[in-house]
Amino acid sequence: MITAVDTNILLDVFLPDKRFVADSSKLLKKAYDEGALIICDIVYAELVPQFNDRKSLERTLLEINVKISTLNADIAFIAGERWGLHRKNPEERE
């Protein structure tokens, strides 16, 4: 399975945020154990201010095996459809 990781999860772990670091780390590890981790170019951009330079950011992402997947309209539309289905079926949330 491929898991798209949002900025807030990564920042909880990278900074770390005492309130959320344990839960976010657990979720990130679970997703890693189940398959590949990806971030979109927007998440990458949101992470930039937290690092001193590009090399540090890319080294950190490499260490946790996160790949960058750029968005295009087709992917964004499918993601929007799936998000809409998720919002309509709250009982399927963990």
C-alpha positions as CSV (number, residue, x, y, z in Angstrom):
1,M,0.0,0.0,0.0
2,I,1.1,3.6,-0.7
3,T,0.4,6.2,2.0
4,A,0.4,9.9,1.3
5,V,1.7,11.7,4.4
6,D,0.5,15.2,5.3
7,T,2.7,17.9,6.6
8,N,1.2,17.9,10.1
9,I,2.2,14.3,10.8
10,L,5.8,14.9,9.7
11,L,6.1,18.2,11.7
12,D,4.8,16.4,14.8
13,V,7.7,14.0,14.4
14,F,10.4,16.3,13.1
15,L,9.9,19.2,15.6
16,P,8.6,17.2,17.8
17,D,5.2,18.3,19.2
18,K,4.9,16.8,22.7
19,R,1.1,16.5,22.4
20,F,1.2,14.5,19.1
21,V,4.6,13.0,18.6
22,A,3.7,9.6,20.0
23,D,0.5,9.2,18.0
24,S,2.0,10.6,14.8
25,S,5.2,8.5,15.1
26,K,3.0,5.4,15.6
27,L,0.9,6.2,12.5
28,L,3.9,7.0,10.4
29,K,5.6,3.7,11.4
30,K,2.4,1.7,10.7
31,A,2.1,3.3,7.2
32,Y,5.9,2.6,6.6
33,D,5.4,-1.0,7.7
34,E,2.5,-1.4,5.3
35,G,4.2,0.0,2.2
36,A,5.6,3.1,0.6
37,L,5.4,6.7,2.0
38,I,4.9,9.6,-0.3
39,I,4.4,13.3,0.0
40,C,3.2,15.7,-2.6
41,D,5.1,18.8,-3.8
42,I,2.9,21.0,-1.6
43,V,3.9,19.1,1.6
44,Y,7.5,19.3,0.5
45,A,7.1,23.1,0.2
46,E,5.5,23.3,3.6
47,L,8.4,21.4,5.2
48,V,11.1,23.7,3.7
49,P,11.0,26.4,6.4
50,Q,11.7,23.8,9.1
51,F,15.1,22.9,7.6
52,N,18.3,24.9,7.3
53,D,18.8,23.9,3.7
54,R,17.6,21.6,0.9
55,K,20.2,18.9,1.6
56,S,19.0,18.6,5.2
57,L,15.4,18.2,4.2
58,E,16.1,15.7,1.5
59,R,18.4,13.7,3.8
60,T,15.7,13.5,6.4
61,L,13.1,12.4,3.9
62,L,15.5,9.8,2.6
63,E,16.2,8.5,6.1
64,I,12.5,7.7,6.6
65,N,12.1,6.5,2.9
66,V,9.6,9.2,1.9
67,K,9.3,9.8,-1.9
68,I,8.0,13.0,-3.5
69,S,5.1,12.5,-5.8
70,T,4.2,15.6,-7.8
71,L,0.5,16.4,-8.3
72,N,-1.3,16.7,-11.6
73,A,-4.9,17.4,-12.3
74,D,-5.8,13.7,-12.8
75,I,-4.3,12.7,-9.5
76,A,-5.8,15.7,-7.7
77,F,-9.3,14.8,-9.0
78,I,-9.1,11.2,-7.9
79,A,-7.8,12.3,-4.5
80,G,-10.7,14.7,-4.2
81,E,-13.2,12.0,-5.1
82,R,-11.8,9.6,-2.5
83,W,-11.8,12.4,0.1
84,G,-15.4,13.1,-0.7
85,L,-16.3,9.4,-0.2
86,H,-14.4,9.3,3.1
87,R,-16.3,12.4,4.3
88,K,-19.6,10.7,3.4
89,N,-18.7,7.5,5.3
90,P,-17.5,8.6,8.8
91,E,-18.1,5.1,10.2
92,E,-15.2,3.8,8.1
93,R,-12.7,6.0,9.9
94,E,-10.3,4.5,12.5
